[in-house]
Amino acid sequence: MALHHKETDMVPYQVNFTAEARQKTVAYYGEAEIEEFIGNHLANIMYDLFDATQVVVQPGFVRDHFGVVWDRTVDTDIGNVRGLLLPEPTLDGYDFPTVDAEFYRTVYRRFMAHDAKVFRLGAIGFSLFERAWTLRGMDHLLSDMLEAPAFVDELLDRILAYNLAVIRVALEFDIDGMHFGDDWGQQHGTIMGPALWRRFIKPRLAAMYGEVKRAGKFVSQHSCGDVQELFPDLIEIGLDIFNTFQPEVMDVADMKRRYGQHLTFWGGISTQCVLPFATPTVVTANVRRMLQTIGAGGGFICAPTHDVSKDVPVENIVALIETLRRQAA
C-alpha cells in the first residue's frame, strides 16, 4: 500500500546493520535473528549474494566474481579495492565473467525461504558505475568518459549484458522487485555530473528497469549522496523506490512534496549526524517526526540512510528500533 502511495496503519520500516553494529544489537537484545525480532518489512538478497560471490584469497582479502580484490582489513563489511584489472582503457586481456545461472538459482532458492509476507527484493550491487570503476579505477573511468567514451560504452554494455542475464534468473522466482546498488552522489551533486550520467548511465539503467517492469515487479535504486537532480530522469525510466534518502544532502520534506506522487523514499534517518552523535531522546524525536511527516500519505519506508555503522551507540540503535516497533502498539 505504501508503494502505491496509500495511507497505512503503520509506516513500513527497515533496519540493516554493518557487522559490528549488528553484533552490538544482538548482544543487547539477546536475539540472534535480530532482523526478524525488529520486524523488518523487507528482505534483500544483496547481502546473501555479496557473501556467496566472495572468495578469500588471504586473511582480510577477498576476490569477487569479476576478479576484483577487496581489502577488508579496515572496512570489514565491503572493503577497499586493491589494484586495477583494467589499467588501460581496453578490455583486451581481461576475461569478462559469464553468468552462472545455476549458482544464482541456488542462492535465490535459499532466499525464498523468507516469509512471503515480507517484501522480497532481488538485487544487483555495484550494478553499473560502481562495477565499472572497481575494474578501471574511479579517476581513470571519469577521465575515460571524456577521453575514451567508446571504451566506456563497451565496458558498460558488457556489464549491462551480465546484469540482464542475472535479472532474468531472478525473475524466475516469486520476488516483489529488484534492487540496484550504484552510488552516483557526493555531498553536493553527482560525481560525474548529470550530463555524463545521462550519456552513460541512464540508457543502461532504463534497460535494466524495463526488464523488471515488464515482469510486473517494482524497481528500487540505491545511491548515496546528493542525486536529487536525477529524480525526474529516474521517474521517467520507471523507478518506484529510491534509497537512500539523506537529510544532510537534500531537503527530504521538499523531495516528498515534489516527487512523492511518483517515488517511494526509503531512508530518512541520518546515519551521518543523528544516529552516531545525538542522544537517544533526539533519535526518538527524529524518527517520530519522519514517520508523521514523510510517512503521511504513504510513499515512505522509514530506515537509516545506510546500514547502521559501528560508531552508533547501542542506546541510539535501541531508540531507533523501539520507536519503529511501537507504531503497532
FINU-921451 format. One line per field, with one value per residue (C-alpha): y negated, x, z; residue number from 1; residue in one letter. Coordinates in steps of 0.2 Angstrom, whole numbers, padded with zeros to 4 digits. Each point is the difference from the previous one (the first is absolute). Last residue first. Layout:
FINU-921451
yy: (Y  ...)
xx: (X  ...)
zz: (Z  ...)
resi: (NUM  ...)
resn: (A  ...)
This chain:
FINU-921451
yy: (0004  0002  -0016  0005  0010  -0015  -0009  0015  0003  -0018  -0002  0017  -0005  -0016  0009  0012  -0015  -0003  0001  0018  -0006  0003  0005  -0016  -0014  0008  0006  -0006  0007  -0014  -0003  0000  -0015  -0006  0010  -0016  -0010  0012  0014  -0013  -0009  0016  0005  -0017  -0001  0018  -0005  -0016  0010  0013  -0014  -0006  0004  0017  0001  -0018  -0007  0012  0015  -0012  0008  -0004  0017  0007  -0013  0006  -0009  -0006  -0010  -0004  -0009  -0019  0001  0015  -0009  -0016  0010  0009  -0016  0008  0003  0002  0007  0015  0011  0015  0009  -0004  0011  0001  -0004  0000  -0008  -0017  0001  0002  -0014  -0012  0006  -0004  -0017  0007  0010  -0006  0014  0019  0009  0015  0004  0010  0006  0009  0015  0003  0010  -0014  -0011  0010  0001  -0018  -0005  0009  -0008  -0017  0001  0003  -0016  -0010  0004  -0006  -0015  -0005  0002  -0010  -0014  0001  -0002  0014  0000  -0006  -0016  -0006  0013  0013  0009  0014  0016  0015  0014  0007  0008  0011  0003  0010  0017  0016  0008  0001  -0019  0003  0010  -0014  -0013  0010  0000  -0018  -0004  0009  -0009  -0017  0003  0004  -0016  -0010  0005  -0003  -0017  -0004  0005  -0011  -0014  -0001  -0018  -0007  0015  0007  -0013  0005  0018  -0003  -0010  0014  0015  0011  0016  -0007  -0015  0010  0009  -0016  -0008  0015  0012  -0001  0010  0010  0005  0010  -0008  0010  -0011  0011  0009  0013  0006  0001  0018  -0008  -0005  0018  0003  -0017  0006  0016  -0009  -0012  0015  0008  -0015  -0001  -0017  -0002  -0010  -0011  0006  -0015  0000  -0013  -0009  -0016  -0017  0005  0006  0011  0013  -0014  0003  0001  -0005  -0005  0010  0005  0005  0001  -0018  0000  0017  0003  -0002  0004  0009  -0002  0016  -0004  0014  -0008  0002  -0001  -0007  0000  0016  0006  0003  0002  0003  -0011  0003  0008  -0014  -0014  0011  0003  -0019  -0005  0012  -0013  0004  -0015  -0004  0002  0006  -0004  0018  0006  -0011  0005  0019  0003  -0009  -0004  -0018  -0009  0014  0000  -0019  0000  0014  -0009  -0016  0009  0009  -0015  -0001  -0001  -0007  -0001  -0008  0000  -0015  0006  0001  -0005  -0014  0003  -0005  0016  0005  -0003  0012)
xx: (0006  0004  0010  0009  0012  0007  0003  0008  0012  0007  0001  0009  0013  0002  0004  0012  0011  0002  0019  -0002  -0011  -0019  -0002  -0004  -0013  -0007  -0018  -0018  -0007  -0011  -0012  -0015  -0012  0009  0017  0010  -0008  -0006  0013  0014  -0005  0000  0017  0007  -0008  0007  0017  0000  -0005  0014  0012  0008  0017  0000  -0018  -0003  0015  0005  -0012  -0014  -0018  -0008  0001  -0011  -0009  -0015  0000  -0013  -0013  0014  0011  -0003  -0007  0010  0016  -0005  -0002  0017  0010  0015  0018  0000  -0018  0005  -0013  0010  -0009  -0013  -0015  -0011  0012  -0007  0011  -0008  0000  0019  0002  -0011  0010  0017  0002  -0003  0016  0008  0009  -0002  -0009  -0012  -0013  -0016  -0011  -0017  -0005  -0013  0012  0001  0005  0015  0007  -0004  0010  0016  -0002  -0004  0016  0010  -0007  0002  0019  0010  -0007  -0012  0013  0012  -0012  -0005  0017  0013  0000  -0018  -0004  0006  0004  0004  -0012  0001  0000  -0006  -0011  -0015  -0015  -0012  -0018  -0013  0009  -0009  0014  0004  0003  0016  0007  -0005  0008  0016  0000  -0004  0015  0013  -0006  0000  0018  0005  -0009  0009  0017  -0004  -0007  0014  0012  -0009  0000  0019  0006  -0016  -0008  0018  0005  -0014  0005  0019  -0004  -0013  0012  -0002  -0008  -0008  -0004  -0011  -0009  -0004  -0006  -0012  -0007  0012  -0014  -0013  -0016  -0015  -0012  -0012  -0014  -0003  -0017  0008  0010  0019  0004  0000  0018  0006  -0007  0007  0018  -0002  -0008  0015  0012  -0010  0000  0019  0001  0016  0015  0010  0017  0012  0014  -0007  -0015  0008  0002  0017  0003  -0016  0001  0007  0007  -0008  -0018  -0005  -0011  -0018  -0005  0017  0006  0017  0008  -0013  0011  -0011  0007  -0010  -0001  -0017  -0007  0007  0017  0003  0013  0001  0010  0005  -0010  -0017  -0013  -0015  -0015  -0011  0003  -0006  -0014  -0007  0001  -0008  -0014  -0011  -0014  -0012  -0012  0012  -0009  0014  0000  0001  0015  0008  0001  0013  -0011  0008  -0006  0016  0012  -0010  0001  0019  0003  -0011  0010  0017  -0006  -0008  -0019  -0016  -0016  -0016  -0017  -0017  -0011  -0014  -0019  0003  -0004  0001  0015  -0001  0017  -0008  -0014)
zz: (0099  -0019  -0001  0015  -0011  -0009  0016  0008  -0014  -0001  0019  0001  -0013  0010  0016  -0010  -0004  -0019  -0005  -0007  -0014  -0003  -0018  -0010  0001  0015  -0004  -0002  -0016  -0007  -0014  0011  0003  0016  0002  -0004  0014  0014  -0003  -0002  0015  0011  -0006  0004  0017  0005  -0006  0010  0016  -0004  -0001  -0016  -0007  -0009  -0005  -0003  -0011  -0014  0003  -0002  0000  -0017  -0008  -0014  -0010  -0011  -0016  -0012  0011  0012  -0013  0004  0017  0006  -0007  0010  0016  -0003  -0003  -0007  0004  0019  0000  -0009  -0009  -0005  -0009  -0013  -0004  -0015  -0015  -0017  -0013  0002  0019  -0001  -0011  0010  0016  -0008  0008  0017  -0001  0016  0007  0002  -0014  0002  -0013  0002  -0015  0003  -0009  -0014  -0011  -0013  0015  0004  -0018  -0002  0015  -0007  -0017  0008  0011  -0016  -0008  0016  0004  -0015  -0008  0014  0014  -0011  -0001  0018  0007  0003  0019  0002  0010  0017  0013  -0013  -0011  -0014  0011  -0008  0009  -0010  0009  -0010  0005  0008  -0002  -0004  -0010  -0019  0001  0008  -0014  -0012  0011  -0001  -0019  0000  0012  -0011  -0016  0010  0005  -0018  -0005  0013  -0006  -0018  0003  0011  -0013  -0013  0012  0001  0004  0008  0009  0001  0012  0012  -0003  0004  0016  0006  -0003  -0015  0007  0016  -0011  -0012  0014  0009  -0015  -0005  0013  0015  0008  -0009  0009  0002  0013  0010  0010  0015  0000  -0011  0015  -0005  -0006  -0017  0003  0000  -0017  -0005  0004  -0009  -0015  -0001  0000  -0013  -0011  0000  -0009  -0010  0006  -0011  -0003  -0001  -0012  -0012  0009  -0004  0009  0008  0018  -0001  0014  0012  0017  0017  0002  0018  0011  0001  0018  0009  -0005  0007  -0004  -0013  -0016  -0015  -0015  -0016  -0011  -0007  0012  0015  0008  0019  0011  0019  0002  -0018  -0016  0008  -0013  -0001  -0011  0014  0012  -0011  -0007  0018  0004  -0017  0003  0008  0013  0004  0013  0015  0016  0012  0006  -0018  -0003  0016  -0003  0014  0013  0017  -0002  0005  -0007  -0017  -0001  0003  -0012  -0013  0002  -0003  -0015  -0009  0003  -0008  0007  -0011  0003  -0007  0007  0010  -0003  -0018  -0011  -0018  -0011  -0011  0008  0017  -0004)
resi: (329  328  327  326  325  324  323  322  321  320  319  318  317  316  315  314  313  312  311  310  309  308  307  306  305  304  303  302  301  300  299  298  297  296  295  294  293  292  291  290  289  288  287  286  285  284  283  282  281  280  279  278  277  276  275  274  273  272  271  270  269  268  267  266  265  264  263  262  261  260  259  258  257  256  255  254  253  252  251  250  249  248  247  246  245  244  243  242  241  240  239  238  237  236  235  234  233  232  231  230  229  228  227  226  225  224  223  222  221  220  219  218  217  216  215  214  213  212  211  210  209  208  207  206  205  204  203  202  201  200  199  198  197  196  195  194  193  192  191  190  189  188  187  186  185  184  183  182  181  180  179  178  177  176  175  174  173  172  171  170  169  168  167  166  165  164  163  162  161  160  159  158  157  156  155  154  153  152  151  150  149  148  147  146  145  144  143  142  141  140  139  138  137  136  135  134  133  132  131  130  129  128  127  126  125  124  123  122  121  120  119  118  117  116  115  114  113  112  111  110  109  108  107  106  105  104  103  102  101  100  99  98  97  96  95  94  93  92  91  90  89  88  87  86  85  84  83  82  81  80  79  78  77  76  75  74  73  72  71  70  69  68  67  66  65  64  63  62  61  60  59  58  57  56  55  54  53  52  51  50  49  48  47  46  45  44  43  42  41  40  39  38  37  36  35  34  33  32  31  30  29  28  27  26  25  24  23  22  21  20  19  18  17  16  15  14  13  12  11  10  9  8  7  6  5  4  3  2  1)
resn: (A  A  Q  R  R  L  T  E  I  L  A  V  I  N  E  V  P  V  D  K  S  V  D  H  T  P  A  C  I  F  G  G  G  A  G  I  T  Q  L  M  R  R  V  N  A  T  V  V  T  P  T  A  F  P  L  V  C  Q  T  S  I  G  G  W  F  T  L  H  Q  G  Y  R  R  K  M  D  A  V  D  M  V  E  P  Q  F  T  N  F  I  D  L  G  I  E  I  L  D  P  F  L  E  Q  V  D  G  C  S  H  Q  S  V  F  K  G  A  R  K  V  E  G  Y  M  A  A  L  R  P  K  I  F  R  R  W  L  A  P  G  M  I  T  G  H  Q  Q  G  W  D  D  G  F  H  M  G  D  I  D  F  E  L  A  V  R  I  V  A  L  N  Y  A  L  I  R  D  L  L  E  D  V  F  A  P  A  E  L  M  D  S  L  L  H  D  M  G  R  L  T  W  A  R  E  F  L  S  F  G  I  A  G  L  R  F  V  K  A  D  H  A  M  F  R  R  Y  V  T  R  Y  F  E  A  D  V  T  P  F  D  Y  G  D  L  T  P  E  P  L  L  L  G  R  V  N  G  I  D  T  D  V  T  R  D  W  V  V  G  F  H  D  R  V  F  G  P  Q  V  V  V  Q  T  A  D  F  L  D  Y  M  I  N  A  L  H  N  G  I  F  E  E  I  E  A  E  G  Y  Y  A  V  T  K  Q  R  A  E  A  T  F  N  V  Q  Y  P  V  M  D  T  E  K  H  H  L  A  M)
